[in-house]
Amino acid sequence: MIAPTTGVDIVRESYDVAVIGAGPAGAAAAYELVRAGLTVALIERDDFRNERMGETLHPDVQPLLRDMGIWAPFLESGALRSWGVRSRWGEAEQQTQSHLLNAHQCGWHVERRSFDRQLAHHAAQAGADLRLRTRVITSERDARGWRLNLSGSPGCGDEDGEWMIHACACVDATGRRAQLGRSQRARLLRFDRLVGIAGRWRCASSRAHLAIESAPKGWWYFAPLPPAIAGEPGSIIALLMTDADLCVRHRLDTTQIWHAALSDSHEYAMLETPGVPDALRVCGAGSQRLLRGEADAVSPWLAVGDAALALDPLTGSGVARALRSGRDGARALIAWHAGRGTAAMAAYEQALDLECDDFLHQRAYYYGAETRWSDLPFWRRRAMSQVRPDRVAMRA
């Protein structure tokens, strides 16, 4: 049984906008929409108890959190300061990039379940109707906009079951799954099949930097994580980024083989408390772009965050990009709802096309800087991927 987070017993049957997915992009979109006076259903398939990958936030996240009015609560959440990035890329020597030169001086290591929960509940406190452990079973267009059939609990005291709401517009914030967009046969351009094989172990650590290190079969990401519950020790998370077929072929998702690869890294040797994770988790990290059709302006929907444009984690944009995307997508829908046509939504999509173009050039530059394993599959594929569709071809 699930009670609405807003604490209201009345269940709405119709909303101005339904946001599907309450991660950072969805929460930011919902907050911006309710701030503009629209009614919003924020639908999340879990309740933030399931494992979510840790994240290191870039310093540029600060003005975005301030704009959402959540900066002060965030500072009290127990996030760890990140002072920069250590890298071994293109050569064995360690390079360090300090955040002290950034206007905001530091980034943040966060425990993603707690962080995502805080953002979603902040949107709910602003007025969004947050529905946890609720899934979208079907999404259909009708004369009123959208009819969403949901599985969950429609209100306080109600048993779990199937129920329905209407929305004038929808936002797909379901991450790389792009659930709504794919159901509407939107075109999905995949640029690679990157996955992250993650392991974490509890330990007290004095690490304050994100670390990245290239390796023959991909590259490693290391970061400290704050505890999910105050008083518990923090954790170290390590992810091996590689291609999905290489993960299967070399059995990199088995603890013994993964840990053997981990032990060969310089960063692991530098840890104060080396450890072996209890279990590994494989998560999709592929780069992709979801393209809406021109006819989608009739019963409007758009995608935000990774559902719209998912970038290689090597770019380091992460949550800051998701928050910005959620905000910008919401503003495009606000303009549409105010009767100003679909120009704002078209401009939003064009901005994503340009961002995608920039990313593809940036990715080619980053991966091209590592030549030590250029004859191995992971690196050879990225050397061959420099020619990709430009924005003209994407819209053709």
C-alpha positions as CSV (number, residue, x, y, z in Angstrom):
1,M,0.0,0.0,0.0
2,I,1.4,3.4,-1.0
3,A,0.3,6.7,0.2
4,P,0.7,9.8,-2.0
5,T,3.8,11.7,-0.8
6,T,1.9,15.0,-0.8
7,G,-0.2,13.7,2.0
8,V,-3.5,14.4,0.1
9,D,-6.2,11.7,0.1
10,I,-7.9,13.0,-3.0
11,V,-6.7,11.2,-6.2
12,R,-6.6,13.3,-9.3
13,E,-7.7,11.7,-12.6
14,S,-6.3,14.4,-14.8
15,Y,-3.0,16.3,-14.9
16,D,-1.5,18.9,-17.1
17,V,1.7,16.8,-17.4
18,A,2.7,13.3,-16.4
19,V,6.4,12.8,-15.8
20,I,7.5,9.2,-16.0
21,G,10.6,8.6,-13.9
22,A,11.6,10.4,-10.8
23,G,15.4,10.5,-11.2
24,P,17.2,13.8,-11.3
25,A,15.9,14.8,-14.8
26,G,12.3,13.8,-13.9
27,A,12.4,15.5,-10.5
28,A,13.9,18.7,-12.1
29,A,11.2,18.7,-14.8
30,A,8.4,18.1,-12.3
31,Y,9.7,20.9,-10.0
32,E,9.9,23.4,-12.9
33,L,6.4,22.5,-14.1
34,V,4.7,22.9,-10.7
35,R,6.6,26.1,-10.2
36,A,4.8,27.4,-13.3
37,G,1.5,26.4,-11.9
38,L,0.8,23.2,-13.8
39,T,-0.5,20.0,-12.2
40,V,2.0,17.2,-12.4
41,A,2.0,13.5,-11.7
42,L,5.5,12.2,-11.0
43,I,5.6,8.5,-11.5
44,E,8.4,6.3,-10.2
45,R,8.6,2.5,-10.5
46,D,10.5,1.9,-7.2
47,D,10.8,3.7,-3.8
48,F,14.5,4.5,-3.9
49,R,15.4,1.5,-1.8
50,N,17.0,-0.5,-4.7
51,E,20.7,0.0,-5.4
52,R,21.6,2.9,-7.6
53,M,25.0,3.7,-8.9
54,G,27.0,6.3,-7.0
55,E,27.8,9.6,-8.6
56,T,30.3,12.3,-8.4
57,L,28.7,15.7,-9.1
58,H,30.5,18.3,-11.1
59,P,30.9,21.7,-9.3
60,D,28.5,23.2,-11.9
61,V,25.6,21.4,-10.2
62,Q,25.6,24.0,-7.5
63,P,23.6,26.8,-9.4
64,L,21.1,24.2,-10.6
65,L,20.4,22.9,-7.1
66,R,20.2,26.5,-5.9
67,D,17.6,27.3,-8.6
68,M,15.6,24.3,-7.4
69,G,15.7,25.7,-3.8
70,I,17.4,22.6,-2.5
71,W,20.9,23.7,-2.0
72,A,20.7,24.1,1.8
73,P,19.1,20.7,2.4
74,F,21.6,19.1,0.0
75,L,24.5,20.5,2.1
76,E,23.0,18.8,5.2
77,S,22.6,15.5,3.4
78,G,26.1,14.1,4.1
79,A,27.5,14.3,0.6
80,L,31.3,14.3,0.5
81,R,33.3,17.1,-1.1
82,S,35.2,16.2,-4.3
83,W,38.3,18.3,-5.0
84,G,39.0,17.1,-8.5
85,V,39.8,14.3,-10.8
86,R,42.9,12.0,-10.9
87,S,43.5,10.3,-14.2
88,R,45.9,7.9,-15.9
89,W,45.0,8.2,-19.5
90,G,47.3,8.0,-22.5
91,E,50.3,7.5,-20.2
92,A,51.1,5.7,-17.0
93,E,51.9,9.0,-15.2
94,Q,49.1,10.3,-13.0
95,Q,47.5,13.7,-13.9
96,T,45.3,15.7,-11.5
97,Q,42.7,18.3,-12.4
98,S,41.7,20.4,-9.4
99,H,38.2,21.8,-8.9
100,L,39.6,24.7,-6.9
101,L,40.0,26.6,-10.2
102,N,36.2,26.3,-10.8
103,A,34.0,29.1,-9.6
104,H,32.2,26.7,-7.3
105,Q,35.5,25.2,-6.0
106,C,34.4,21.6,-5.4
107,G,32.2,18.8,-6.6
108,W,30.4,16.2,-4.5
109,H,30.3,12.5,-4.0
110,V,26.7,11.3,-3.4
111,E,24.9,8.2,-2.5
112,R,22.4,8.0,-5.3
113,R,19.5,6.5,-3.6
114,S,19.5,9.2,-1.0
115,F,20.2,12.0,-3.5
116,D,17.4,10.9,-5.9
117,R,15.0,10.5,-3.1
118,Q,15.7,14.0,-1.8
119,L,15.1,15.5,-5.3
120,A,11.9,13.6,-5.9
121,H,10.5,14.5,-2.5
122,H,11.5,18.2,-3.0
123,A,9.4,18.2,-6.2
124,A,6.5,16.6,-4.2
125,Q,6.8,19.3,-1.5
126,A,6.6,21.9,-4.3
127,G,3.3,20.4,-5.5
128,A,4.0,17.4,-7.7
129,D,1.9,14.3,-7.0
130,L,4.7,11.7,-6.5
131,R,3.6,8.1,-7.0
132,L,6.2,5.6,-5.8
133,R,6.3,1.9,-6.8
134,T,4.0,2.7,-9.7
135,R,4.5,1.5,-13.2
136,V,3.1,2.7,-16.6
137,I,1.6,-0.4,-18.2
138,T,0.3,1.3,-21.4
139,S,0.4,4.8,-22.7
140,E,-2.1,5.8,-25.4
141,R,-3.1,9.1,-27.0
142,D,-6.7,10.2,-27.1
143,A,-8.7,13.4,-27.7
144,R,-7.7,14.7,-24.3
145,G,-4.0,14.0,-24.7
146,W,-2.7,10.9,-23.0
147,R,-4.3,8.0,-21.2
148,L,-1.9,6.2,-18.9
149,N,-2.8,2.9,-17.4
150,L,-0.8,2.4,-14.2
151,S,0.0,-0.4,-11.8
152,G,0.3,0.7,-8.2
153,S,-1.8,2.3,-5.5
154,P,-4.0,5.3,-6.6
155,G,-4.5,6.8,-3.2
156,C,-4.3,6.5,0.6
157,G,-5.9,3.3,1.9
158,D,-6.2,1.8,-1.6
159,E,-4.9,-1.6,-2.4
160,D,-2.4,-2.1,-5.2
161,G,-4.0,-2.6,-8.6
162,E,-4.4,-1.1,-12.0
163,W,-5.8,2.4,-12.5
164,M,-5.8,5.2,-15.1
165,I,-5.0,8.9,-15.3
166,H,-5.2,11.4,-18.2
167,A,-2.5,14.0,-19.0
168,C,-2.3,16.7,-21.6
169,A,1.4,16.1,-22.1
170,C,4.0,13.5,-21.0
171,V,7.7,13.6,-20.2
172,D,9.8,10.5,-20.6
173,A,12.4,10.6,-17.8
174,T,13.0,6.8,-17.7
175,G,16.7,7.0,-18.5
176,R,18.3,4.9,-21.2
177,R,15.2,2.6,-21.3
178,A,13.3,5.5,-22.9
179,Q,10.1,3.7,-22.1
180,L,7.6,6.2,-23.4
181,G,9.6,7.2,-26.5
182,R,10.2,3.6,-27.6
183,S,6.5,2.9,-27.1
184,Q,5.8,5.7,-29.5
185,R,8.3,4.3,-32.1
186,A,10.7,7.2,-31.7
187,R,14.0,6.7,-33.5
188,L,16.8,5.5,-31.3
189,L,20.4,6.1,-32.4
190,R,22.9,4.0,-30.5
191,F,26.5,5.0,-30.7
192,D,28.0,2.2,-28.6
193,R,27.2,-0.7,-26.3
194,L,29.1,0.5,-23.2
195,V,28.3,-1.1,-19.9
196,G,29.6,-0.5,-16.4
197,I,30.4,-3.5,-14.1
198,A,30.2,-2.1,-10.6
199,G,31.5,-3.3,-7.3
200,R,31.5,-1.5,-4.0
201,W,32.8,-2.4,-0.5
202,R,32.4,-0.6,2.8
203,C,35.4,1.2,4.1
204,A,36.5,4.4,5.7
205,S,38.5,6.3,3.1
206,S,40.3,9.7,3.0
207,R,40.0,9.8,-0.8
208,A,38.5,13.1,-2.0
209,H,39.0,12.7,-5.8
210,L,37.2,10.9,-8.5
211,A,39.8,8.7,-10.3
212,I,39.8,7.4,-13.9
213,E,42.2,5.0,-15.4
214,S,42.4,3.4,-18.8
215,A,42.9,-0.3,-19.2
216,P,43.2,-2.9,-22.0
217,K,39.5,-3.9,-22.0
218,G,38.1,-0.4,-21.2
219,W,38.6,2.0,-18.3
220,W,38.1,2.2,-14.6
221,Y,36.1,4.7,-12.5
222,F,36.8,5.0,-8.8
223,A,35.0,7.2,-6.3
224,P,34.2,7.3,-2.5
225,L,30.6,7.2,-1.5
226,P,29.0,8.6,1.7
227,P,27.0,6.1,3.8
228,A,23.3,5.6,3.0
229,I,22.6,5.9,6.7
230,A,24.3,8.3,9.0
231,G,26.8,6.7,11.3
232,E,27.6,3.8,8.9
233,P,31.0,3.7,7.2
234,G,31.2,5.0,3.6
235,S,32.1,2.9,0.6
236,I,34.4,2.8,-2.4
237,I,32.8,2.1,-5.8
238,A,34.8,0.9,-8.7
239,L,33.3,0.4,-12.2
240,L,34.9,-1.3,-15.2
241,M,33.6,0.4,-18.3
242,T,33.7,-1.9,-21.3
243,D,31.5,-3.1,-24.2
244,A,28.6,-5.5,-23.5
245,D,29.9,-8.2,-25.8
246,L,33.4,-8.0,-24.2
247,C,31.8,-8.3,-20.8
248,V,30.2,-11.6,-21.8
249,R,33.2,-12.9,-23.8
250,H,35.7,-12.3,-21.1
251,R,33.3,-13.0,-18.2
252,L,34.1,-9.7,-16.7
253,D,30.9,-9.7,-14.6
254,T,32.3,-12.6,-12.5
255,T,33.8,-11.5,-9.2
256,Q,37.1,-13.4,-9.6
257,I,37.9,-12.1,-13.1
258,W,36.6,-8.6,-12.4
259,H,38.7,-8.4,-9.2
260,A,41.8,-9.7,-11.1
261,A,41.4,-6.9,-13.6
262,L,40.9,-4.4,-10.7
263,S,44.1,-5.6,-9.0
264,D,46.1,-4.7,-12.1
265,S,45.1,-1.0,-11.8
266,H,47.3,1.7,-10.2
267,E,44.3,3.2,-8.3
268,Y,43.4,0.0,-6.6
269,A,47.0,-0.3,-5.3
270,M,46.7,3.2,-3.8
271,L,43.6,2.4,-1.8
272,E,43.9,2.5,2.0
273,T,41.4,-0.3,2.3
274,P,41.4,-2.7,-0.7
275,G,38.4,-5.0,-0.7
276,V,36.3,-7.4,-2.6
277,P,32.7,-6.6,-3.3
278,D,30.0,-9.1,-2.2
279,A,28.3,-8.8,-5.6
280,L,28.7,-7.1,-9.0
281,R,26.1,-5.1,-10.9
282,V,26.1,-4.6,-14.6
283,C,24.4,-1.4,-15.8
284,G,23.9,0.1,-19.3
285,A,26.1,3.1,-20.0
286,G,25.7,3.3,-23.8
287,S,25.6,6.6,-25.7
288,Q,22.4,7.2,-27.6
289,R,20.0,9.8,-28.9
290,L,16.2,9.5,-29.0
291,L,14.5,11.4,-31.9
292,R,10.9,12.5,-31.6
293,G,8.8,12.5,-34.8
294,E,7.4,15.7,-36.1
295,A,3.8,14.4,-35.6
296,D,4.4,14.1,-31.8
297,A,3.5,17.7,-31.3
298,V,-0.2,16.8,-31.7
299,S,-0.4,15.0,-28.3
300,P,2.9,16.4,-27.1
301,W,5.6,14.5,-25.3
302,L,9.3,14.9,-24.9
303,A,12.2,13.1,-23.3
304,V,14.7,14.5,-20.7
305,G,17.9,13.3,-19.3
306,D,19.3,10.0,-20.5
307,A,16.0,9.2,-22.2
308,A,16.6,12.1,-24.6
309,L,20.4,12.0,-24.9
310,A,22.7,9.5,-23.0
311,L,26.3,10.4,-23.0
312,D,29.5,8.4,-22.2
313,P,30.2,8.8,-18.5
314,L,33.7,9.8,-19.5
315,T,32.3,13.3,-20.3
316,G,31.7,13.8,-16.6
317,S,28.4,15.7,-17.2
318,G,26.2,13.2,-15.3
319,V,23.6,14.7,-12.9
320,A,24.3,18.3,-13.8
321,R,23.3,17.6,-17.4
322,A,20.2,15.7,-16.2
323,L,19.0,18.6,-14.0
324,R,19.6,21.1,-16.8
325,S,17.8,18.8,-19.4
326,G,14.8,18.3,-17.0
327,R,14.5,22.1,-16.5
328,D,14.8,22.9,-20.2
329,G,12.4,20.3,-21.3
330,A,9.8,21.5,-18.7
331,R,10.2,25.1,-20.0
332,A,9.5,23.9,-23.5
333,L,6.3,22.2,-22.3
334,I,5.3,25.3,-20.3
335,A,5.5,27.4,-23.5
336,W,3.4,24.8,-25.3
337,H,0.8,24.8,-22.5
338,A,0.6,28.6,-22.6
339,G,-0.5,28.4,-26.2
340,R,2.8,29.5,-27.8
341,G,2.8,26.6,-30.2
342,T,5.5,24.0,-30.6
343,A,8.5,26.2,-31.5
344,A,10.0,25.9,-28.0
345,M,9.9,22.1,-28.2
346,A,11.5,22.2,-31.6
347,A,14.2,24.5,-30.2
348,Y,14.7,22.1,-27.3
349,E,15.3,19.1,-29.7
350,Q,17.7,21.2,-31.9
351,A,19.7,22.1,-28.8
352,L,19.9,18.3,-28.0
353,D,21.1,17.6,-31.6
354,L,23.9,20.2,-31.2
355,E,24.8,18.8,-27.8
356,C,25.0,15.3,-29.4
357,D,27.3,16.6,-32.2
358,D,29.6,18.2,-29.6
359,F,29.7,15.0,-27.6
360,L,30.6,12.9,-30.5
361,H,33.6,15.1,-31.3
362,Q,34.5,15.2,-27.6
363,R,34.3,11.4,-27.3
364,A,36.6,11.0,-30.4
365,Y,39.1,13.4,-28.8
366,Y,39.1,11.7,-25.4
367,Y,39.4,8.1,-26.7
368,G,41.9,9.2,-29.4
369,A,44.2,10.3,-26.6
370,E,44.8,6.7,-25.5
371,T,46.9,4.8,-28.0
372,R,48.6,2.2,-25.9
373,W,45.9,-0.5,-26.6
374,S,44.8,0.8,-30.0
375,D,44.9,-2.7,-31.5
376,L,42.5,-4.2,-28.9
377,P,38.7,-4.3,-29.6
378,F,37.4,-1.7,-27.1
379,W,39.9,1.0,-28.2
380,R,39.8,0.0,-31.9
381,R,36.1,0.5,-32.1
382,R,36.3,4.0,-30.7
383,A,39.0,4.9,-33.2
384,M,36.7,3.8,-35.9
385,S,33.6,5.6,-34.5
386,Q,34.7,9.1,-35.3
387,V,32.5,9.3,-38.4
388,R,29.0,9.5,-37.1
389,P,25.6,11.0,-38.2
390,D,25.6,14.8,-37.9
391,R,22.5,16.7,-37.0
392,V,21.4,17.0,-40.6
393,A,21.5,13.3,-41.1
394,M,19.8,12.8,-37.7
395,R,16.8,14.9,-38.8
396,A,16.6,13.4,-42.3
